[in-house]
Amino acid sequence: MIRSRNYWSYSAGLAIAWAFALILAVLIRGTEKAQSYVYVFFGFWIGWLSTTIARYIYPPPKIWEAKRRQQ
C-alpha cells in the first residue's frame, strides 16, 4: 500500500469533508440556519491558510527533516 502522508493530500481530504458537512447542514437545516456553519468553515480555512503560509516561510529544522526521511 502506498503511503500518501503529505500536507496536500490531507488538505484535499479536509476540503472534501468540509464540503460534505456543509451540504448536509444546508440539506438538514436550510440555508438560513446553516449560515453559522459557513462562518465556522471560513474561520477554519483562514487558520488553515495561515498555517500553510507559516509552513513555507518557517520550515522545520533540518534535524526533523533528517529523522523523517529515515522512517
C-alpha positions as CSV (number, residue, x, y, z in Angstrom):
1,M,0.0,0.0,0.0
2,I,1.4,3.4,-0.9
3,R,1.5,5.8,1.9
4,S,0.4,9.3,1.0
5,R,1.2,11.2,4.1
6,N,1.7,14.7,2.9
7,Y,0.2,18.0,3.5
8,W,-1.6,18.4,0.2
9,S,-3.5,15.1,0.4
10,Y,-4.5,15.9,3.9
11,S,-5.8,19.3,2.7
12,A,-7.8,17.7,-0.1
13,G,-9.3,15.3,2.4
14,L,-10.3,18.2,4.7
15,A,-11.8,20.1,1.8
16,I,-13.9,17.0,0.9
17,A,-15.0,16.5,4.5
18,W,-16.0,20.2,4.8
19,A,-17.9,20.2,1.6
20,F,-19.8,17.1,2.7
21,A,-20.6,18.7,6.1
22,L,-21.8,21.9,4.6
23,I,-24.0,20.2,2.1
24,L,-25.5,18.1,4.9
25,A,-26.0,21.2,7.0
26,V,-27.8,23.0,4.2
27,L,-30.0,20.0,3.4
28,I,-31.0,19.3,7.0
29,R,-31.3,22.8,8.5
30,G,-31.9,25.0,5.4
31,T,-29.8,27.9,4.1
32,E,-30.6,30.4,6.8
33,K,-30.0,28.2,9.8
34,A,-26.9,26.6,8.2
35,Q,-25.2,30.0,7.9
36,S,-23.4,29.6,11.2
37,Y,-21.7,26.5,9.8
38,V,-20.4,28.6,6.9
39,Y,-18.9,31.1,9.4
40,V,-17.1,28.3,11.2
41,F,-15.9,26.9,7.8
42,F,-14.4,30.3,6.8
43,G,-12.8,30.7,10.2
44,F,-11.2,27.2,9.9
45,W,-9.9,27.9,6.4
46,I,-8.4,31.3,7.5
47,G,-6.5,29.4,10.1
48,W,-5.5,26.7,7.7
49,L,-4.3,29.3,5.2
50,S,-2.1,31.0,7.9
51,T,-0.5,27.7,8.9
52,T,0.2,26.9,5.2
53,I,1.9,30.2,4.8
54,A,3.9,29.7,8.0
55,R,4.9,26.2,6.9
56,Y,6.6,27.7,3.8
57,I,8.1,30.8,5.5
58,Y,9.4,28.9,8.6
59,P,10.2,25.3,7.5
60,P,11.0,22.8,10.2
61,P,14.6,22.4,11.4
62,K,16.9,20.2,9.3
63,I,17.1,17.7,12.2
64,W,13.4,16.9,11.9
65,E,13.7,16.5,8.2
66,A,16.5,14.1,8.5
67,K,14.6,12.0,11.0
68,R,11.5,12.0,8.8
69,R,13.5,10.7,5.8
70,Q,14.9,7.9,7.8
71,Q,11.5,6.5,8.6
